[in-house]
């Protein structure tokens, strides 16, 4: 399908978040596909948003995005989610990387896309906060599914210090 991203390579172990907690739905639960926007502005700053009150991991910082609806491509879902969540319209989504994260509440496949151009002013439509960041990230806590992206940025930028605080 046009705009689709390849599946995560077989044999790669999912990142396990909060491994000491039981998994809802057991070992055979379905993977939930999520489109994630890594918005990058001039100067290499990237956008993080906080998870709204009432959601799992409320207050944790992440890259914006959301679940794919039936029949949507990753790019279509990302366009819809970014309008709904933060009030912007993206130009082009550049498929980047995929990470599977095993959270206690869901098994998710995060389809990360870099976004360099958008229109509209940021509007936090779900009561969340936003912060433009660079390495090392200053906001805490960082959602487990966000950590690999920070590591990918560190590799790209030859940044060899801690990417975020775990406190």
Phi and psi in degrees as a GROMACS rama.xvg file:
@    title "Ramachandran Plot"
@    xaxis  label "Phi"
@    yaxis  label "Psi"
@TYPE xy
-60.0123  139.017  UNK-2
82.2077  -4.89922  UNK-3
-76.1576  154.345  UNK-4
-106.558  150.565  UNK-5
-67.4322  152.407  UNK-6
-65.0813  158.477  UNK-7
-63.7128  138.561  UNK-8
-54.8705  139.011  UNK-9
-61.1044  151.11  UNK-10
87.2511  -7.66367  UNK-11
-86.9543  130.363  UNK-12
-77.5358  134.497  UNK-13
-64.0915  151.884  UNK-14
-72.2197  126.105  UNK-15
-99.7554  121.552  UNK-16
-99.157  134.05  UNK-17
50.1223  57.2997  UNK-18
-60.8062  -16.6133  UNK-19
-81.2599  -7.93011  UNK-20
-99.2831  148  UNK-21
-66.167  153.836  UNK-22
-93.3148  122.854  UNK-23
-70.0569  130.372  UNK-24
92.6803  -6.17714  UNK-25
74.6161  -172.108  UNK-26
-72.524  -17.486  UNK-27
-102.468  21.1516  UNK-28
-68.8364  151.447  UNK-29
-74.6754  152.713  UNK-30
-81.1096  134.259  UNK-31
-99.7597  121.569  UNK-32
-84.0458  133.353  UNK-33
-128.922  134.337  UNK-34
-94.9844  130.186  UNK-35
-126.126  129.684  UNK-36
-99.1765  121.202  UNK-37
-101.7  89.6879  UNK-38
-79.6245  124.968  UNK-39
-123.886  126.8  UNK-40
-108.99  170.173  UNK-41
-51.3008  138.478  UNK-42
94.3386  -1.73083  UNK-43
75.6605  11.9435  UNK-44
-69.3376  146.295  UNK-45
-127.473  154.013  UNK-46
-93.0161  129.183  UNK-47
-118.852  145.682  UNK-48
-125.471  153.042  UNK-49
-88.1644  149.434  UNK-50
-74.4939  132.995  UNK-51
-66.9942  157.211  UNK-52
-57.1033  142.751  UNK-53
91.8297  -12.3102  UNK-54
-99.6388  157.579  UNK-55
-57.8378  139.255  UNK-56
61.4528  34.7387  UNK-57
-53.5339  136.489  UNK-58
88.6824  -13.4056  UNK-59
-76.1043  150.165  UNK-60
-95.3815  139.164  UNK-61
-151.784  173.747  UNK-62
-85.9419  141.626  UNK-63
-71.3126  155.339  UNK-64
157.359  -165.155  UNK-65
-178.569  -178.966  UNK-66
-66.43  145.087  UNK-67
-75.5955  138.835  UNK-68
-92.6697  162.246  UNK-69
-51.3773  129.208  UNK-70
82.8363  -4.7273  UNK-71
-85.0375  145.07  UNK-72
-82.5565  168.465  UNK-73
-58.6866  -46.0889  UNK-74
-64.5823  -40.0599  UNK-75
-62.319  -44.3284  UNK-76
-64.0723  -41.1502  UNK-77
-63.6109  -44.2669  UNK-78
-56.9584  -49.2108  UNK-79
-62.7297  -48.3887  UNK-80
-63.5317  -40.194  UNK-81
-70.8335  -30.6608  UNK-82
-68.3477  -47.8576  UNK-83
-64.3059  -43.3124  UNK-84
-85.7024  -44.9711  UNK-85
-127.554  6.60751  UNK-86
72.9382  22.6612  UNK-87
-118.129  156.767  UNK-88
-113.645  121.914  UNK-89
-84.7861  151.942  UNK-90
-79.4629  -75.3289  UNK-91
-129.033  138.391  UNK-92
-98.9228  127.718  UNK-93
-103.436  103.067  UNK-94
-52.2822  133.81  UNK-95
-121.912  -73.2351  UNK-96
-143.733  163.356  UNK-97
-126.526  137.386  UNK-98
-135.937  133.108  UNK-99
-99.2791  128.998  UNK-100
-122.92  129.019  UNK-101
-97.3745  92.1582  UNK-102
-87.9614  157.437  UNK-103
-57.4564  -33.3125  UNK-104
-90.9261  -16.3521  UNK-105
-168.78  152.96  UNK-106
-102.737  114.578  UNK-107
-119.87  144.258  UNK-108
-107.28  110.492  UNK-109
-89.8963  115.685  UNK-110
-99.4181  95.7627  UNK-111
-82.9884  131.391  UNK-112
-126.324  133.889  UNK-113
-81.1956  140.052  UNK-114
-131.128  122.915  UNK-115
-107.965  -18.3762  UNK-116
-135.162  137.422  UNK-117
-156.064  165.574  UNK-118
-125.549  156.184  UNK-119
99.6525  161.057  UNK-120
-95.4633  144.663  UNK-121
-61.2068  129.048  UNK-122
-132.947  114.008  UNK-123
-81.1446  89.3944  UNK-124
-79.4222  -5.74984  UNK-125
-115.534  16.9151  UNK-126
77.15  12.3456  UNK-127
-83.0136  172.024  UNK-128
-107.277  164.335  UNK-129
-135.882  156.543  UNK-130
-151.319  130.425  UNK-131
-81.059  128.091  UNK-132
-129.463  166.766  UNK-133
-147.444  170.428  UNK-134
-75.3299  137.313  UNK-135
-77.7768  143.178  UNK-136
-65.0729  135.831  UNK-137
-96.8318  -20.581  UNK-138
-80.157  147.764  UNK-139
-142.192  153.438  UNK-140
-82.2547  158.108  UNK-141
-98.8546  132.349  UNK-142
-61.1314  137.804  UNK-143
-51.6151  -37.6817  UNK-144
-69.9323  -11.5117  UNK-145
-86.0208  -28.1426  UNK-146
-56.7671  -44.7455  UNK-147
-57.8176  -35.9121  UNK-148
-63.832  -41.8097  UNK-149
-62.4874  -37.3666  UNK-150
-67.9276  -38.9814  UNK-151
-63.3928  -42.7082  UNK-152
-60.0936  -43.1798  UNK-153
-58.8227  -42.3893  UNK-154
-63.9213  -46.8489  UNK-155
-60.5641  -37.4238  UNK-156
-96.5729  4.69709  UNK-157
52.3662  43.9362  UNK-158
-95.2366  118.38  UNK-159
-114.061  24.4655  UNK-160
-109.64  -178.918  UNK-161
-61.2367  136.008  UNK-162
-84.0057  -20.6538  UNK-163
-161.616  165.999  UNK-164
-90.8474  143.028  UNK-165
-100.872  7.24472  UNK-166
